[in-house]
Structures are given as structure tokens and as C-alpha cells.
């Protein structure tokens, strides 16, 4: 295919994807002022509801501004042959293909993050601060940035270097070796993420002895669930928003509760949230998601192996000397429609899984405290109670609050 044709296909994909997202955002914004459904009338009082509406509108305007600036900057970079410029810099610094690729992506990623940092700073210290969510200090904000860069260099750079090395020594079969490595790495990180990565950013400690821990242990025994690792994480270090998550499997499974969750909910509500997380494990949702992720990675790498050798893929973004890293940029953008489709499918499955986990909590514990916990969390997070159905279909990995409550009451 002619490189110019490929170039305009790439530009078209970027523009269409941007317009599609903005249309969905607009549809969703039109529902911000919808009346609250009767089942959710007790979530907000009038003052709190007005605050939630203002929060949604503020975020919508900010998102529209930042995404608009982002697409303009991206298109400008493409039309001004920015990739060729960066590629030339990388080749001046090294003649090793792996080092060239690492420098190439390092410059792009670092520059992108630097440009986005003021917007991230504004969102954290102005918007989130205004609505009472932010607990992040400026020191923590910038420390997190530095830690993120280091993690990207070590993990992202290491994985990229290894994939290119596989490509150099095995040719078109590199995808099999890369897939095997990524699969092992994914499983390893799933099992040990809370022990290796979380402590870099947060403090976590075992749940203290007391009535809550006793209730959790009693429930776990009743549900036939061996749960020894229950940790509390200092989520309040950055935000007032609450969460809980399940990670790992086998002997490495762990439930992590945010300290904000413990502060916001009573013990029965916390137990109901925990029962929901146990439901994910019992229904093998973690294994499914892990397997699906590994399978999709294999498919993506296989497709990459079919196209990475095509010189026009590099030339399409203005890089005259064909290379793995330039071809990877083009492939990643051309793959966008497929990734959007797989994202829709995975979100649909995820919403089904949430219903199953809710039902498990209902059957093994009680629906009432789960309902009140969901309402409290929605209130404390100023969540949107009336999102547009199309927006939910595309972006939501969880059913809406109204949908979950109706299912729990059925």
C-alpha cells in the first residue's frame, strides 16, 4: 500500500476515534440534569445532588479541553514529521536497533508526559481539591511521577527490548517467544503485584484484630473460602474516594481494602463488599480475565508479526529507514478499531461478572448492606446516577448503580 494512503488512513482513524468519543461524551452530558430514579432518591440530598452535577459538568468541560488539545498536538506532530525527527535523534545517539527503539519511545513518552503534567496537576489540585476529594500533597504528586517514569523505563523498556531482541534472532516467529514471555510476566505480576508494585506507591498493612476481622474470618469459613491475606491500604494518602480489590490466586490471593472504605462503611457493608470480591474469585472471573488478556496479547502479537516487516508501515509516519519501532507505531494505530471492539466485548463480559459477584454476595451474605454500601460509595464519589445508555455500553466495566440495585432486589 502507498505510504501516503496509509498516512491518511492513520489520520482518519485518529480523527474518527476522537469524534466518536466526543459524541458519546456529549450524549452523556445531556443526561447530567435528568431526574433521579425513585430507587436512588436517598443517595443525595438536594445540595449534594447539585454538587454532583457540578462535579460532572466541570470534569466534562475539562476533559473536552484536554482531549481537544491532545488531538491537535497529535495531528500536528504527524503532519510535521515528528516521528522522523525523533528517529533521527535516536540514530545519532546509537547504531544499535534496540537502543534506538528505546530512545525513540523514551523521547515520545517522556515528552508526552511532560506536556500532560500541567493538566494532571490542575485536575488534582484544582478540580479534585474544589470538590473535596484531593488528599495528595505536591511532594507525593511529583514523587509519583518520578516513580512512574522509573517503572516505565525498567518494565516497559525491558519488555520492549526483549521483544525486539526476539524479533532480531527469530524473525517472523518472534511473536511466539514474545507471547510466551508476556504470558509468564502477566501471571507473575497478577500473583505478586500487591507485594512488589503496590509498596512502591502505598503503604499496606494487615487488617488489625477486632470485630471486623472476626466477622470477615467467620464469613470466609462459612463460604468455604480460605482467606489469610486481608490488607488495608492508605488510599486516603491521595484521595477520599474508596475502593477494594481482589488480586492473585492460589496461596497468593489477597483482598485489599482502602482505609477510606473502612471509614465510610459500617462493618456489615464492608463484609458485603468483601463477599462481592469473593464472588469474583468463586466464579473464576480472575482466571477468565487473565486468560482473555493473554489470548488477546497473543492475537495482537501474531497480527503484528504479519505487518511489522512491511516498509510502508515505517514510511507512513515519515520514517524513511524501516524499523521495528516505527512500524509498531503505525500498527498500533491501525489496530485501534480492533482494540475498540475487543474493549466493548470485555466491558460487556465484565458487567455480567459484576452481576454474578453481586448475586453471590446476596446469596452468601445479604443484599441489603451491599445496596447501602453501593449507595454510600456513589454518594461519596459524586457518581453519575443517570449516565447515557450508549456511554455505559462503550465505557462502563460495571453496571450502573440503578441496574445493580434492581438486580439485587429481584
N, C-alpha and C positions, 0 to 999 in steps of 0.2 A: 504494500500500500504506500502511496505517496506520503512522505513525511508531513507535507503541508496539510493534506487531508486529515491525517492523524492529529495534527496540532489543533485543527478546528473542531474535531470530534471531542478532544480533551476539553477545550474551552466550552463547548456546548454542554458537556456533562457537568462541569463546574457550575455553569450558569443555571441550568435546569434544576440541579440539586439545590442550589441556593433559593431559587424562586419557589420550588416545592415546599421547602421548609418555612419560608416566609408566609406562604399562603396558609399553611397549617397553623402557624403562629397567630395569624390574623383571625382565622376561624375560631381559635381557642380564646383569643382576647375578647371577641364579641360575646362570649358566654360569662365573662367575669361578673356581670351585673345580674345574672339570672337569679330568680328567687331560690332560696334554699329549700330542698326537698323536705317534706314533713319528717322523714326518718332522721334528718340531720339538724333539725331545728334547734336542738340543745347543744350543738357543738360550739357555736359562737353566740354571744350576746350582740346587741346591735353595734356597740362600739368596737368590739373585737372583729366583727364581720367587715366593718368599714376599713379597719386596719388591714385585714387580709386582702381586701380588694385593692387597696392602695399598694400593698406589697407586690401583688401580681402585676399591676399596671406598671410599677416602677421597674420591675425586672424585665417586663416585656419591652419597654422603651429602651432600656439599657442593652438588652440582647439584640434588638433591631439595629441599634447604633453600632455595636461592636462587630456583629456579623457583616454589616454593610461595609465597614472599614476593612474587615478581613478579606472579603471577596474582591474589593477594589485593589488592595495590596497584592493579593494573589495574582489577579489578572495582569496587573502592571508588571509584576515580576516575570510572568510568562512572556508578555509582549516585548519586554526589554532584554530578553535573552539572559535572564538572571542565572539560570542553571549553567549556561555556558561560562559565564563569568566565574561562578563558584568552582566549576570543574577546572578551569584554567588555574585558579589559585591552588587547588589541591594538587594538580600535576606539577606545579612549580615547587611544591614542598616535598614531593616524593615521586618515585617511579614504581613503587610497589602498589599493585592494584588494590590490595586490602587496605593499606594505609590511605590511599587516595579516596576510597569509598568512605572510610571513617571520617576523614577530614571534610569531605563533601557533605555528608549528612550532619556532621557536627556543626559546621558553619550554619547550615539551614535551620537546624533545630534550635541552636543557641540564639540565632538572630530572631527567629520566630518567638521564642520565649521572652526574650528581652523586650520585643515590641508589645507583647501581650501583658507584660507585668504591670504597667500602669493601670490597665483596665481591671486586672485582677485585684490590684491594690485598692482601687476605687470601690469595687464591688464589696470587698471585705470590710474596709474601714469607713465607708460612707453608707452604702445601702444596707448591708447586714448590721452595721452599727446603729443606723437610724431606727431599725425595726427590732432592736434588742437581741439580735442573735449572736453578734460577734463577741468572742472572748479571746481572740488571737491578739497577741502583742506584736508590735512591729518586729521585734527581735525574732519571735517564732516564725513570722511570715517569711522573713528573708533567710532564716536558717533552714526552713522547709525547702525554699527554692534551691539553696546550695546542696542540700541533701538529695533533692530530686535530680539535680544535674549529675551529681556523683553516681547515683543509682543508674541513670540513663547511660552514662559512659561505661560503667562496669558491666551491667546486664545487657542493655541494648547494643552497645558497641561490641561486647563479647559475642553475643548471638549472631550479629550481622557478620562479624569477622569469620566466625566458624562456618556460616552458610556459604560465604564467598569462597572460603578455602575448600569446602566440599565441591563447589562448582568448578574450581580450578583443577582438582585432581580426579573428578569423576565425570565431568561434562554433563550431558543431559540427564544423567541418573542422580544428580546431586540432590534432587528433591526427596528421594528415599532416605538418604542419610540425614538430611536436614529435618525431615519429618520425624525420624526416629529420635533425634536429639531433642527436638522441641517437645515431643510427647513425654519423654523422660523428665525433661525440665519442668513441664507443666504439672505432672503428677507430683514431683518433688516439691514444687512451690505450693501446691494445694495442701500438701501434708504439713509443711514446715513454715508457711508464710507467717503465721502468728508468732513463731519463735525467732525467725530470722529477720523479717522485714518490719513488722509492727513495732518492736522495741526501738527501732531507729527513729521513729516519729512520735511514739506514745509510750507512756508507762502503763503496764498492765500488771495486776496482782490478783492472786486467788481470792475468790469471794470469801469474806470473813465469816466466821462461825456465827450462827444466830438463827432466828426463826425462818428467815428467807432461805438460807442454805438448807435447813432441815426440811422445809416444805419441798424444795427442789429435789432433794435426795429421795424423799418419800414418793414424790410423783414419778421420778425416774425408775424407781424399783417397781412401782405399780405398772408402769408402761413397758417394763422389760427392757429398759434402756440403760446400758452401762455408761454412766457419765461421771467421770472423775475430774475432768478439767473444766472448771467454771471460773472465768476470769472477768474482772472489771477493768475497763479501760478509761483513761482520763479524757473522755470526749469533751468535757467542759473546758479543756485547755484551749479549744479553738471555737466552740460554738455551743449554744444552748440546745441545739437540736439533738434528739435522742435516736438511738438505734440499737440493734442487736443483730448478731450474725453467727452462723454456724460454719465451721471450717474443718478441713481434714476428714479423715475416715480411719476406720480400724482403731488402733491404740492411740492414734494421733488426733482423734476428733476432739473438738473443743467448742464450747459455747462462750461467746464474748458479749458481755452486757456493758453498754455505755453507762458511766456514772450518772449521766443526765436522765437515762431511762429509769434508774433506781430512784432518783429524786422525784421524777414526775409521776410515777405509777405506784399504786399500792401493791402489796405482795401477791395477791391473787391475780392482779392484772399482769404483773411481771411473770408469774407462773404460766399464765395463758399465752403470753408471747413466747416463752420458752417451749411450751407444748407445740406451738406452731412451728418453731425451728426443729423440734424433734420430729414433727410430721414430715418435714422435708427429708430428713435422714431416713426415716422409716419407709418412705415411698421411693427411696433411692434417686431422688432428684439431683443430688450432688454428683452421683456416679453418672447419671444421664448427661448432665451439663458438661462434665469433664470429658466424657466420651464424645459428645457432639462437638465440643471445641477442638479436640484432637482430630476428629474426622474432617471438620471444615478446614483445619490447618493443612491437612494432607491434600485435600482437593485444591486449595489455593496454591500450594507449592507445586503441585503437578501442572496446573494451568500456567504457572509462572515458568516452569521448565520448557513449555511449548513455545513461549514467546520471547524469552529473555535473550535468545541469540539473534533475534531479528534486528539488524542495524537501524531500520527505520524507527524503532522504538526509542533509541537514543537521539536520533536526528530530529524526531518530532518535537523535542523540547530544546532544540538548538545546540545539542552536544554533538559535534561532528565525529568525534572519536568514540565509536560504540563501546559501551561499558555496562557491567552488571548494575552499577548503582544508578545510572541514567535510565536504563531500561526498566529498573524497578519502580522509578517514579511514574513513568508512563503506564506501566502495568497496573500500579495501584489505583490510578485514576480511572482507567478503563474498567477496572474490576468493581468500581463503585456501584453500578446497578445491581450486580450480583450480591454484593455485601448488603445492600439495602434490602434485597429480597430475603436473604437469609436472616437478617435482623428482624424483619417482620415475622418470619416463621418462629424464630426463637422467642420473641416477645409474646407471641400468641401462646406458645407452649408454656412459657414462664407464668402467664396469667392463669392457665389451667392448673399449674403446680401450686400456685398460691391458694386457689380454691381448695385443692386437696389437703394442703397443710392446715388451712383454717378448719376444714371438716375434721381432720384428725384431732386438732385441739378441742373442738366441740365435743367429740365422742370420748376422748380420754380425760378431759378436764371439764370445761364448761364454756358455753358460748358467750354468756353474759359478760364476764370480765374481759374477754377478748374484744367484744364490741366496745366496751367503755375505754379500753386501752387504745384502740384504733381511733376513737373519737378524740381522746386526750392528745395523742400524738399529732393528729391532724390539726387540732387547735393550736398546739404549741409550735408547730412548724408553719402556721398560717397557710395550710394547704388549700389548693383549689378544689372546692366541693362540686363544681359544675363544669368540668372540662368538656370540650367538644369531642363527640364520639370518634371522629376521624383522627384527632390528635392522640386520643387514647390508643387507638388501633395501631398507630405508627410508633409512638414513643413510649408508651407505658409498659413496663415489665410486670406491674402489679395491676389488678383490677382497681377500679375507683373505690373510694370508701363506701359509697352508696351500694355498689354492686356486691361488695364483700359483706356488708351488713344484711342485705336482703338474702344472700345465700346462707348466712349463719342463722337467720331467723326461719328459714324454710323448713 
